[in-house]
Structure formats: structure tokens, C-alpha cells
Amino acid sequence: MTSSPTPLAGSGRSRLLPLKGAWDRVPLWLVAAVLLAAFFLWTILTDADYRVIFDAVVQGIGVTIRVSIVAYAAAVLLGLMVGLMRVSSRRLTREAASFYVEILRGVPMLVLLYYVVFAGAPGAVQIVNATGELLLRWGVFTGLGQSMADLNVRAVDFTFRVIVALSIGYSAFLAEIFRAGIQSIERGQMEAARSLGMTYWQAMRYVILPQAVRRVLPPLGNDFIAMLKDSSLVSVMGVADITYQGKVYAASTFKFFETYNVVAFLYLVMTIGLALLVRYVERRMPQSRH
């Protein structure tokens, strides 16, 4: 007579091991952040005051996202150009790029915003006016010259000015990221590309830059998160982003605690979401290089 096999004592626990392993991989800070976000969301949905504040503050989210994306895209292009200058074989080009990077990295972002908005923009308009007057005097491109001569500094939107300021400021930091990425590629790859008949810029474009960009994607993502947070500085210029909308509402109702809770909640949702995306990309990058 054969006896039926008895179940192993630990078989029940073994089925729970995958769940335990998954739980061990979940960051506790993320669990706490999700619970905090759920609490704030529940508060906004159930509290009439918070609901009114949310409706007022959320009007600035489009401006915040637009300023961040446009300024960062411009900063990436400018930073890439300066980064290429930083690794140039010409000393004058390298020194000019280094001067640009070191000066801008030493100026606080808020000071740079004030400088570009209140000093740089009027100065640029004066140059445009002078150029237009020269065109009119020489009698060439008179239509364009008249438009340039008549340009008024008030016609230059403040949103455009702060985008320019953020782009210039962040381009210095991004230039260093691109420089480090380019210099991380083995020197032999450039030499091999040149030996195949490529020019320096062809080798940079088709061989070096594609590899360098893949390596610097995670730090580029981290800098975009920093840009999103620093975009709150544009509120001091009267640009109606999230922070500005919160400041206006709090000043009119004196509900500072509730208002800035909502402002912080909106920024945290965006920044933590982006941080998780960047970490996902970082985990995937080693696989993409094989």
C-alpha cells in the first residue's frame, strides 16, 4: 500500500517568496511618497478650500511645463555646441568655451534671470534698433530695417526673456555633461574613424556623439528635473506659472499653508514622476549598449 506524498512544510511559504522578493525591491521612500500623494489627493477632493486652491494654482501648470521644455531644448542645443567647443583641438575655441562655462556657472540663476530680463533684453533691443537704422541709412532691406528700428523693448514678452535666461544658464551645465560624455569615449574610436577617411566632424557626428549621447542621457534627465524646479524662479518676473498663481492666491486669501501645500504637491508629482523615469532609463541603458 503506497502512501500519498505529504506536502512539504515550507511549501506555503515558498509561494510567498516571489511576493516577498518583489516587496523587498520596492523603495520604502517611494511607498511613503505615494501614500503622501494619496493623502493630498484625497484632501483636495474632499476639502472645498483645497479644491478651490487647486483650481486656481493648476492654471499655471501649462506655463511651467512650456517654459521648462522650451528652455531645456534650447539649453541642450546650446550646451552641445559649447561642449563640442570644449573638446576642440583649437586652443582659442576651447578657452572661449571654458570662459563661457565658468562665468555662467558662477552666477546664481536668479541673478542671471534679473540680468537677462532687465539688462540683457533692453541691450539686445538697442542693438536691433541700431542695426535697423543702419539698414535704413544704407537703403537696403528697408522693410526689415524699419521693423527693427521700431522694435520696442515692451514688445519682448517676459516669458520669452525668462526662457532665454534659463537656456543660457543651463547650457553651461549641459556643456560640461556633453564634454564628459565625449571624452569618455575611447580615443581609439576617433583615430579609427579618421583612418577610414572621415573628417573630424564626420567622425564626431557618426561615431562619437551617438555613443556619448547614450551615456549622458541619465544626467541630462536629472538636469531637466532641476530645470523644472528652477522654473519656479520665473514667478518673480510675473510669469504666471504654478508658483506665481499660488503666490497671488495666497496673498489675496492669506491661506498660505494650504496654498503652498498644493504648490508643493504639484511640483512633487512632476519631479518624482520624472525621477522614476530617469531611473528606469538608467537601468535600461546597459542593456541598450550591447
Secondary structure, 3 states (H helix, E strand, C coil): CCCCCCCCCCHHHHHHHHHHHHHHHCCHHHHHHHHHHHHHHHHHHHCHHHHHHHHHHHHHHHHHHHHHHHHHHHHHHHHHHHHHHHCCCCHHHHHHHHHHHHHHHCCCHHHHHHHHHHHHHHHHHHHHHHHHHHHHHHCCCHHHHHHHHCCCHHHCCHHHHHHHHHHHHHHHHHHHHHHHHHHHCCHHHHHHHHHCCCCHHHHHHHHHHHHHHHHHHHHHHHHHHHHHHHHHHHHHHCCCCHHHHHHHHHHHHCCHHHHHHHHHHHHHHHHHHHHHHHHHHHHHHHHHCC
